[in-house]
């Protein structure tokens, strides 16, 4: 597998929710949403201070090893 050929671009996304997991209460099917491309686990000192964008372990869409979101559907954490 060639990383360049298999890599998917896209880190700025918006869409409409088509399904939510059990227990998700902050969004519902049909909601219009935009995605925060920097996903963290929320446990480091930066995250706890509300500066999750500084988390050195954050996973950013379209930055290796995380594929991007330029596709029809994407599964994504409800908090982001």
N, C-alpha and C positions, 0 to 999 in steps of 0.2 A: 504494500500500500504506500503510495506516495503522498506525503502530508500535503503538498501543494495541490495536487489533483483532488484529494479527498476533503480538503478544508472548506468549511462553509463560512461565508462572511456574514456580517450583520450584528450590530450591537445596539441599535436604536429601533425599538419596535413598539407598535401599538396594535390593538385588535379588539375583538369581542370575545368574552368568555363563553366557551361552549360546554364546559363541564368543570365541576369543582369536586375535590376530594371530600370524603366524610370529615366532618368537624370544622370545615372552613366556613367562617361566618362573616368575614369582612368583605367578601365579594359574592356575586351570584351570577348564574347563567344569564347572558344578555348584557351584562355590564361592559361598558367600553373602558379599556385599560391601556396603560403604557407600562413598559417593563423597565425596571432599574437594572441595567446590565451588570452591575457589580454585586454579586451575591456572596454573603459572608455567613459564618455560623453564629455571629452575634456575641461571641464570648470574650473577645480580646478587649483590652483597655480602651482602644479607639472606638470600637462598636458600642461599648457601654456608655461612652461619653457622647454618643450620637454622631461620631465621625467615622462611620463604617467605611467610607471611601479611602481611608488611610490604612485599613486592615491589610497587613502584608500577606496574609493567607487568602485574601478574597479571590473569588473566581469570576473573571470578567468574560462576558460573551465575546466570541470572536478573537480571543487571545489564547494561544496554545496553553494547555491541552483542551480547552473548552471550545466546542464548535459554536458557530454563530447562529443567528435566528432568522436568516433569510430563507424562510420556508413557510409553507402554508399553516402548519400547526406547531406549537411548541408547548411542552410541559414545563411549568415554571412555579417556583414557590409563591404562595399567595401573599406572603409578607412583602414581596418585592414587585 
